[in-house]
């Protein structure tokens, strides 16, 4: 029980997608979220984001968890799997429906492209076509959230003040796709609310998703978590690190402790050279005593050689 006047306990989380082995970018998110929670004496939760069945690689989730465990990451409570939570997501969509904040959309991607007034940073901005009833020609319906024409402003713990007008940048966004799958934006917010997460630490590629998620928290009348976005990791071609870059940045049993040392350096932490050969557990202990998020840079950096 948290009594009045006492700050609530920090609850952080790491939420890997089991689309392949852990790479340096996801290790950063694991380490950053873990240390930010632990330096505050908080809890740290694990969630597997296996929402999109065709992208899930069998066995990848177990492999990621085993590697984290071997490195000395200790999580609190049971691991949550998004693939088992559809009924809960549906319940929240129904709540938003009762609040008259969603509508059915029958537009195809092509129809949206043709009618969009201007492209947003994530493709065409949805122009509100079906707000008063579906007018697209497709028989399958997506469910979209009505967004307001107002600026969403927040302060990121690393990137500082951020703002976005959702209607102008994104438009009414999808909560449930026409194929019945729930959208990432909805699942993340519902999972974090249900788990009592107070601190979201993740890669800067998700900065542009954050205003949508904040808007959803508001629609669901829930308090916002704090956000900390970590600098992007680049491959040798200066593009965001991904599976496309091959095995060079993958975390294996052999390179995993060194990868933690490098991840601490990547996050601007003055981890001593003598700890370069230390175990994961020793490096995490060093981090629990010394981690300081104000040292993290916003600049994207090349992945270290592992
Ligand atoms: Zn539509």
Boltz pocket constraint, residues with backbone or C-beta under 6 A from the ligand:
constraints:
  - pocket:
      binder: B
      contacts: [[A, 104], [A, 105], [A, 106], [A, 107], [A, 128], [A, 129], [A, 130], [A, 134], [A, 135], [A, 136]]
      max_distance: 6.0
